[in-house]
Amino acid sequence: MLTGQIENDIPIWQNKIYLENSLLCDGSGPIAKISKMGYTILW
């Protein structure tokens, strides 16, 4: 089961690209601003 899931993810890993101004998802809203500050402020 786990092997099948990993195999399904391989095409995603092989085709990922860096997007400087990417959204977390459509309409990610204020969380995008928090994520740009860095995760250390949350801990």
C-alpha positions as CSV (number, residue, x, y, z in Angstrom):
1,M,0.0,0.0,0.0
2,L,2.7,2.5,1.0
3,T,4.8,1.6,-2.0
4,G,1.9,2.4,-4.3
5,Q,1.5,5.8,-2.7
6,I,5.2,6.6,-3.1
7,E,5.2,5.5,-6.7
8,N,2.2,7.8,-7.4
9,D,4.2,10.7,-5.9
10,I,7.3,10.2,-8.1
11,P,6.0,12.1,-11.1
12,I,5.2,15.0,-8.8
13,W,8.7,15.1,-7.4
14,Q,10.3,14.8,-10.9
15,N,8.3,17.7,-12.3
16,K,8.3,20.2,-9.4
17,I,9.5,23.7,-10.0
18,Y,10.3,26.7,-7.8
19,L,7.7,29.5,-7.9
20,E,8.9,32.6,-6.1
21,N,5.4,34.0,-5.5
22,S,3.3,30.8,-5.3
23,L,0.1,30.4,-3.3
24,L,-0.5,27.7,-0.9
25,C,-3.8,27.1,-2.6
26,D,-6.4,29.2,-4.4
27,G,-7.4,32.0,-2.1
28,S,-4.9,31.1,0.6
29,G,-5.4,34.5,2.1
30,P,-3.6,35.8,5.2
31,I,-1.7,32.5,5.8
32,A,0.5,33.4,2.8
33,K,1.7,36.5,4.6
34,I,2.5,34.5,7.7
35,S,4.4,31.9,5.8
36,K,6.6,34.5,4.2
37,M,7.6,35.8,7.7
38,G,9.0,32.3,8.4
39,Y,7.8,29.5,10.5
40,T,10.1,30.4,13.5
41,I,7.6,33.0,14.7
42,L,5.0,30.4,15.2
43,W,7.1,28.2,17.6
